[in-house]
């Protein structure tokens, strides 16, 4: 199963694609939050009350068959979260009065269709990512960099896989090691600096942060392909060497008066760019 974040009208819906059963699992709280126009805590309370009501009404299929999967929570940690498949979400929608019910049904149908289409034509995955980033307000330069960073990351994880590194905890360990080396903090500390919780760190990097991180990962990939490490420990050596290249580049920029590490996130960056644009128009 692989975590994804789907976008509905600028709202994030945590989801997991189940390869074995070929279906999506969606975070119930995220869906409730959208349908009720509430915040995360109010959505949790609403779902708790709704579960009790549905059980009394005899909707045991939705309540008792509600699985739990680990997803990134608001505090940035992976926590067990109530999830439901498309059929169960449609049943849930019927129980919540909402003007967003019909648009959300159409969105569910598109999400299901997209998965089938993307399996046949991977280029559609890229096009969908571009569309979702634009919907969230990112500018074209940032989007281009982010897409490049995704490919650079894939090249590195392919190299890790070839070296016998296990996806999951070992990937996370190497990623944290690289952040610690070039940025001076691990991913959790980096996200705290940017005031992030469940959001993606890379989706909240500035252009320069993305470039430096890409330099770290591209360098680690090249070093690994030459040294051909075996296992986690040897791969960690290559990863740290690659990140050291990026750290040196960061220090060179900072010695010239530049700034690489930023506490800004996507929201603050977007607000700043809007002011610059409006200021330019006013002039």
N, C-alpha and C positions, 0 to 999 in steps of 0.2 A: 504494500500500500504506500502511496506517495501523497504527501501533503500538497495542497494547492490553495491559493486564495482566489476565489472568483469575485467578480465585481458586478453588483446590481445597483444601478443609479448612484454610483460613487460610494456605495456601501460595500464593505468587505464581507464575504461569506467564506468562512473556513470550510474546506472540503477535503475529502480523501478519495482518490480513485482506487477502487478495489479491483486489482488485475484478475484475481481468481474468479470472482463473480461478475466481473465486467459491469460495475455500476458505481455511482457516486454515493458517498455518505456526506451529508451536510450537517454542520453544527446547528442544532435546534435553537439554541439561544440566539445565534446570529440571525436566523430567520425570524424568530419572534421579535427581535429588536427592530428589524426592518418593518415588519407588519404593524407594529404598535407605535412606531416613531419614538421609541424610548431610548434610554441609555442602557449600558450593559447590565448594571445592577437591577434596574427595574425590569428588564427583560428576563433575568434569572428568576425574580420573584413571580413574574407573570407566568412563566413556564411551570414553576413549582405548583402554583394554584391551579393552572390549567390541567396539569397531570392528574391532580386529585379529582377534578371535575370529570375528566374523561373516563377515569376509572369507575366513577359512580354511574356514568352513562353507559358503561359496558364496552367502551372502546379499548378493550384490553389488547388488541393487536398492535395499536400504536404505542400504548404506554408500556406494556410488559415486554414488547419486542424492541424497545428502544435501546440500541447498543451504546456502549461507551468506547471511545477511542481517545488516545492521547493527542492533544492538539496544543499549539502555542496559546497560552492564556494571556490575560492582560498584564500579568506581572512578568511576562517573558519566559515563563517556564512551561514545560509540556505537562499538561494535566488532563486527567480523564474528563471527557466532555460528552454529553448526550448527543448522539448523532442519529439521523434517520435517512432512509433512502428516498428516492424521488416519490414513490408511491405513498410513503408515510408522510412526507412533507405536504403532498397534495391533500391528504386527509387532515393534516394540521391546519392548513390554510382555511379549510371549511369551518374550523372552530374559532377563528379569530376574525371579527369584523374589521375589515381594512379596505381602504380604497386602492391599496397596492396589491390586492389579491390577484386580480386578473393579469396585471403586468408581470407579477412574480411567476405565475403559471407559465406564461409565455417564455420568460427567462429560463425556467427549468427545462422547458422543451429545447431551447436553443443550446443550453449547456450539454444536454445529452447528445444532441445532433453534432455539436462541435467535436466531441470526443471521437465519434465515428469518422467524421471527415478528416480530422487531424491525423488519425492513425493511417489513413490512406494517403494524405498529403501533408508531411511535416511542416511545409512552408506556411500552412494556415496557422500553426501554433505561433509563429513569429508575428504574423499579421494581427492575430488576436491580442498578443502582448502589446503591440504598438497601439492598437485601438484602446486598450484598457489604460495604458499609461497616459494617453492623450485625454481620456475621460477624467483621469485623476488630476489633470492640469500640468503635467510635466511638459517642458519645452522640447523642441525637436533635437537640439544638440545633446541634451541629457539623455533622451531616449536612444539616440544612436550609440552613445557611450555605454549605456546600460545593456543594450543588446550585444555589443562587443564583449562586455564583461561576462555575459552569460556563456558565450562561446569559449572564452578564455578559461572560465571556471570548469566547463565541461571537459576541456582538454586536460586540465589538471586532475580532475576526478577519474578520467579514463586512465591516466598514468598511475594514479593510486590503485585503481582496481587491478591494473596489470601487475602491480608490485605486491599484490596480495593484501592490501589494506581493506578492511571491512567497512561497508557503508554504515552510517549511523554514528555510534559513539567514537569510532576511530577517525572518521572524517571530521567530526566536530573537534576532536582533540587537535588534529593537525591544523584545522582552520583557526582555532584559538591560539595555537602556537605562532602562527604566521601573523595574526593581528598583534599579539603581544610583542613580537619582534619588531615589526615596522611601525606600529602605532603606539606601542608602550602600554597597551591595555588589551584584555581579552574581549570577546564579543559582548559579554554581559556588561562589562564596564563601559564599553564603547556605546552601547545602547542607552545606558543610564546617562551618559554625557549628553546624548541627543534627546533625552526625555522620551524614549520609546518603550513600549511594553510588548505587545504581540506583533508590532509591525516589523517588516524586513529591514535589517540594517542597511543593506546595499541599496534598497529603494529610497533610503534617506541620506545617502552620501552626496556630497557636492561633486561637481565634475572632476575636480582635482583629486578628491579622495578616491573616486572610482579609478582614475588613471593610475595612481600610486598602487592601489590594491591590485589592479590588472598587471602592473609591472612585477609585483611580488609573485603572483600566480603564474604568469608567463615564464618568469625566471626559474621558479621552482619546477615547472614542467620541463623546461630545457635541461636543467641540471639533472633531473630524475631520468630523463630519456637517455642521457649520456652515461650516468653512473649506474643505472639499472638497479636500484635498491630492492631488497627483498624484505617484506614485512613492515610493520609499523615503525620500529626504531630506526631503521635505515632510511625510511621515507621521511621521518621527522628531521633527519640531518639535511636532506635535500630541501625540504620545505623551509627550514630555518635559513639555509643559505640563500634561497630565492628571496625570502622576506628581508634578508639583510641588504640585498641589492636595493630594494625599495626603501628601506630605512635610510640608507646613504643618500638616496635621491631626495627623500623628505628633508634630511638635514641640510643638504645643499640649497634647497629652495628656501628653507627657513633662515639660513645664513645670509641669503640675499634680501631678507626682509619680508619674504612671503609667508603665508600661513597655510598649512595642509590640513591639520586636524580641526574640525569645526563642530561646534555644538548645535549647529542648525540642522533642522530636519526638513522633510519635504514640505510640511505646512508653512514653516517660517520662510523657507527659501521661495516658495510660491508667492507668499505675501510680499516679500521684498521685491521680486521681479515685477509684480503687479504695480507697485509703487513707482518703479523705474519706468515702466511702460507709460503709466498715466502721467508721470512727470514729463516724459519726452513729448507726449501729445500736447500737454499744456503749453509747453514752450513753442 
